[in-house]
């Protein structure tokens, strides 16, 4: 365990350390209780394979997760190979283009190389998963059962969908389903914590709701701050022009 190597051990100390790059915490009390329990947390880090490079905005989140790995907590790196085929509508005014299976797999392999530039690759604290593990074998009746837990009005309350309606732009049915699928990832992984950009809050809040309806304690969601000098940063990697990859190792000081 890495815990003995780190002087930051109490829940308050952990939260104080994370606060340097934290914007908001949803479920703070639950996170404190989980940290106090002494068991390793399961930290969901999900990405869709829409491009071959992680962007600089991920570096802040990755260093926060690396800190938690050093305390013995487990980062579950989730490759959204199924949800990539749908396309996250976050920040989009139009429907995403569909990638081929080969493109998705190439991007997934590139991500695996890049995340371990920051994260420990010890299997004790890093777990690699793909959401095709549960979606490829999910029966239609099971999918409908999950969709029944969410209302149309909940999905349509999302600001980007409201914006599209106002601009008379189409909203495809698969885009409406995306937040539900991303939310169910948290159920499948029994996620305790996820650290994301603020643009992903709607999707991760859906995860909290679905976890509650499945009898799980909802994950805590930490939204991170963005370093001011990183001017072109987006969770939509297919639109970002500021990236880092296997040829450029980020340093801890770069992440704040």
NUDO-436880 format. One line per 2 residues: number of its first residue (from 1); their letters; for each residue y negated, z negated, x negated of C-alpha. Coordinates in Angstrom, 3 decimals, always signed. Layout:
<nodes>
NUM	A	Y:Z:X | ...
</nodes>
This chain:
<nodes>
1	XX	+0.000:+0.000:+0.000 | -3.524:+0.766:-1.173
3	XX	-5.073:-2.256:+0.558 | -4.643:-4.555:-2.435
5	XX	-6.679:-2.191:-4.590 | -9.727:-2.355:-2.328
7	XX	-12.143:-5.282:-1.985 | -13.248:-4.194:+1.505
9	XX	-10.727:-5.818:+3.813 | -12.248:-7.402:+6.930
11	XX	-13.077:-5.366:+10.056 | -16.779:-6.102:+9.646
13	XX	-16.698:-4.972:+6.015 | -14.915:-1.763:+6.964
15	XX	-17.430:-0.974:+9.712 | -20.339:-1.783:+7.403
17	XX	-18.994:+0.632:+4.805 | -18.485:+3.388:+7.383
19	XX	-21.926:+2.801:+8.904 | -23.605:+4.632:+6.021
21	XX	-22.473:+7.953:+7.477 | -21.848:+6.931:+11.103
23	XX	-24.007:+8.134:+13.972 | -22.251:+6.493:+16.947
25	XX	-19.033:+4.583:+17.632 | -17.346:+4.828:+21.031
27	XX	-14.785:+2.056:+21.402 | -16.124:-0.197:+18.639
29	XX	-14.494:-3.385:+19.976 | -11.121:-1.657:+20.170
31	XX	-11.510:-0.482:+16.570 | -12.334:-4.006:+15.388
33	XX	-9.258:-5.358:+17.173 | -7.048:-2.682:+15.670
35	XX	-8.379:-3.335:+12.186 | -7.837:-7.067:+12.639
37	XX	-4.210:-6.491:+13.679 | -3.274:-5.526:+10.134
39	XX	-1.202:-2.488:+11.112 | -2.017:+0.956:+9.667
41	XX	-4.207:+2.973:+12.030 | -3.374:+6.544:+12.996
43	XX	-6.500:+8.611:+12.371 | -6.494:+12.022:+14.017
45	XX	-8.185:+14.789:+12.052 | -7.784:+17.986:+14.041
47	XX	-8.945:+21.464:+13.092 | -8.464:+24.849:+14.688
49	XX	-7.471:+27.577:+12.251 | -10.354:+29.916:+13.083
51	XX	-11.390:+30.642:+9.479 | -9.897:+30.151:+5.996
53	XX	-12.430:+27.578:+4.770 | -13.458:+24.132:+5.866
55	XX	-17.241:+23.780:+6.014 | -19.365:+21.222:+4.211
57	XX	-19.813:+19.187:+7.375 | -16.166:+18.173:+7.100
59	XX	-16.746:+16.572:+3.680 | -18.549:+13.565:+5.179
61	XX	-15.706:+12.942:+7.618 | -13.062:+13.499:+4.951
63	XX	-14.572:+10.896:+2.623 | -14.719:+8.402:+5.483
65	XX	-11.033:+9.063:+6.123 | -10.232:+8.837:+2.410
67	XX	-11.816:+5.382:+2.372 | -9.549:+4.362:+5.245
69	XX	-6.533:+5.855:+3.461 | -7.371:+3.632:+0.493
71	XX	-6.971:+0.688:+2.874 | -3.504:+1.886:+3.850
73	XX	-4.362:+3.722:+7.082 | -2.738:+7.051:+7.941
75	XX	-4.673:+10.289:+8.409 | -2.836:+12.655:+10.740
77	XX	-4.064:+16.125:+9.789 | -3.516:+18.179:+12.918
79	XX	-3.479:+21.952:+12.603 | -4.394:+23.328:+16.010
81	XX	-2.240:+26.426:+15.755 | -1.789:+26.574:+19.543
83	XX	-5.371:+25.691:+20.497 | -6.653:+28.275:+17.996
85	XX	-5.117:+30.940:+20.217 | -7.316:+29.667:+23.047
87	XX	-10.517:+29.094:+21.098 | -12.813:+26.090:+21.283
89	XX	-15.821:+27.011:+23.480 | -17.969:+24.359:+21.749
91	XX	-21.308:+25.862:+20.765 | -20.354:+29.297:+22.039
93	XX	-22.351:+31.395:+24.481 | -19.475:+33.884:+24.737
95	XX	-15.686:+33.731:+24.624 | -14.131:+33.559:+21.144
97	XX	-12.119:+36.529:+19.846 | -8.359:+35.938:+19.664
99	XX	-6.784:+35.704:+16.182 | -3.390:+37.087:+15.287
101	XX	-0.467:+34.808:+14.397 | -0.687:+35.927:+10.749
103	XX	-4.408:+35.107:+10.580 | -3.809:+31.664:+12.056
105	XX	-1.026:+30.919:+9.575 | -3.078:+32.087:+6.566
107	XX	-5.975:+29.896:+7.641 | -3.653:+26.929:+8.196
109	XX	-2.234:+27.212:+4.675 | -5.758:+27.439:+3.225
111	XX	-6.773:+24.265:+5.095 | -3.758:+22.380:+3.747
113	XX	-4.855:+23.195:+0.198 | -8.448:+22.169:+0.828
115	XX	-8.054:+18.822:+2.587 | -6.119:+17.343:-0.319
117	XX	-9.118:+17.927:-2.557 | -10.436:+14.775:-0.872
119	XX	-7.589:+13.146:+1.030 | -4.643:+11.472:-0.683
121	XX	-1.554:+13.632:-0.294 | +0.839:+10.667:-0.398
123	XX	+3.086:+10.934:+2.716 | +2.552:+7.207:+3.218
125	XX	-1.073:+7.879:+4.205 | -1.134:+11.596:+5.110
127	XX	+0.868:+13.147:+7.932 | +0.737:+16.897:+8.618
129	XX	+1.292:+18.017:+12.218 | +0.778:+21.125:+14.353
131	XX	+0.082:+21.002:+18.070 | +2.585:+23.786:+18.627
133	XX	+5.153:+20.981:+18.211 | +4.474:+19.844:+21.774
135	XX	+2.822:+22.864:+23.376 | +5.392:+25.510:+22.459
137	XX	+8.108:+23.604:+24.285 | +6.012:+22.274:+27.170
139	XX	+7.217:+23.388:+30.592 | +4.686:+24.813:+33.031
141	XX	+5.294:+21.874:+35.378 | +4.444:+19.451:+32.559
143	XX	+1.244:+21.337:+31.752 | +0.191:+21.284:+35.402
145	XX	+0.913:+17.550:+35.450 | -1.531:+17.052:+32.571
147	XX	-4.174:+19.230:+34.228 | -3.882:+17.172:+37.408
149	XX	-5.329:+14.208:+35.505 | -8.668:+15.997:+35.067
151	XX	-11.078:+17.226:+37.720 | -12.986:+20.487:+37.851
153	XX	-16.271:+18.617:+38.118 | -15.498:+16.718:+34.885
155	XX	-15.002:+19.956:+32.993 | -18.005:+21.695:+34.529
157	XX	-20.266:+18.784:+33.601 | -20.153:+20.001:+30.009
159	XX	-23.620:+21.154:+28.970 | -22.481:+24.440:+27.439
161	XX	-20.694:+25.444:+30.629 | -23.784:+24.577:+32.648
163	XX	-25.843:+26.712:+30.261 | -23.526:+29.678:+30.719
165	XX	-23.748:+29.371:+34.506 | -27.535:+29.336:+34.311
167	XX	-27.447:+32.451:+32.122 | -24.904:+34.149:+34.440
169	XX	-22.360:+34.341:+31.613 | -18.632:+34.206:+32.268
171	XX	-16.498:+31.126:+31.630 | -12.860:+32.074:+31.110
173	XX	-10.193:+29.792:+32.569 | -8.586:+29.209:+29.188
175	XX	-11.912:+27.851:+27.891 | -11.981:+25.287:+30.689
177	XX	-8.498:+24.174:+29.654 | -9.378:+23.709:+25.982
179	XX	-10.828:+20.169:+26.231 | -7.746:+19.043:+28.154
181	XX	-5.422:+20.425:+25.477 | -7.426:+18.886:+22.647
183	XX	-7.501:+15.633:+24.584 | -3.734:+15.665:+25.022
185	XX	-3.351:+15.983:+21.241 | -4.586:+12.386:+21.048
187	XX	-1.879:+11.330:+23.495 | +0.864:+13.175:+21.601
189	XX	-0.211:+11.645:+18.279 | -0.975:+8.182:+19.716
191	XX	-4.303:+8.397:+17.928 | -6.162:+5.158:+17.171
193	XX	-9.286:+6.727:+15.708 | -10.908:+10.092:+15.192
195	XX	-13.988:+10.908:+13.112 | -15.837:+14.031:+14.250
197	XX	-19.189:+15.726:+14.519 | -21.213:+14.928:+17.632
199	XX	-20.483:+18.406:+19.043 | -16.834:+17.380:+19.509
201	XX	-17.602:+14.271:+21.551 | -16.798:+15.874:+24.913
203	XX	-13.338:+16.952:+23.743 | -12.530:+13.599:+22.146
205	XX	-13.813:+11.684:+25.169 | -11.293:+13.698:+27.152
207	XX	-8.688:+12.377:+24.730 | -9.756:+8.808:+25.473
209	XX	-9.452:+9.398:+29.215 | -6.027:+11.020:+28.986
211	XX	-4.765:+8.254:+26.725 | -5.839:+5.675:+29.309
213	XX	-4.031:+7.588:+32.060 | -0.910:+7.682:+29.881
215	XX	-1.034:+3.917:+29.358 | -2.309:+4.079:+25.777
217	XX	-5.253:+2.193:+24.333 | -7.960:+4.873:+24.008
219	XX	-8.797:+6.066:+20.532 | -12.094:+5.052:+18.998
221	XX	-14.389:+8.016:+18.350 | -16.795:+7.887:+15.415
223	XX	-19.391:+10.633:+15.245 | -20.729:+11.162:+11.747
225	XX	-24.207:+11.879:+10.491 | -25.046:+15.154:+8.771
227	XX	-26.446:+15.188:+5.238 | -29.942:+16.768:+5.549
229	XX	-29.554:+19.193:+2.627 | -26.551:+20.856:+4.274
231	XX	-28.506:+23.155:+6.483 | -25.810:+25.502:+7.800
233	XX	-23.190:+23.207:+9.266 | -21.092:+23.724:+12.353
235	XX	-17.715:+22.558:+13.614 | -17.165:+26.206:+14.539
237	XX	-15.926:+27.323:+11.133 | -15.744:+30.956:+12.211
239	XX	-19.551:+30.933:+12.514 | -20.418:+28.772:+9.515
241	XX	-21.670:+30.225:+6.244 | -21.654:+26.998:+4.220
243	XX	-18.107:+26.241:+3.110 | -16.139:+24.661:+0.313
245	XX	-12.675:+25.679:-0.727 | -9.944:+25.301:-3.324
247	XX	-12.112:+26.693:-6.115 | -14.895:+24.136:-5.579
249	XX	-13.876:+20.492:-5.497 | -16.444:+18.321:-3.655
251	XX	-17.365:+15.028:-5.270 | -17.600:+11.688:-3.511
253	XX	-21.312:+11.418:-4.243 | -21.864:+14.639:-2.289
255	XX	-20.753:+12.949:+0.882 | -23.297:+10.194:+0.879
</nodes>
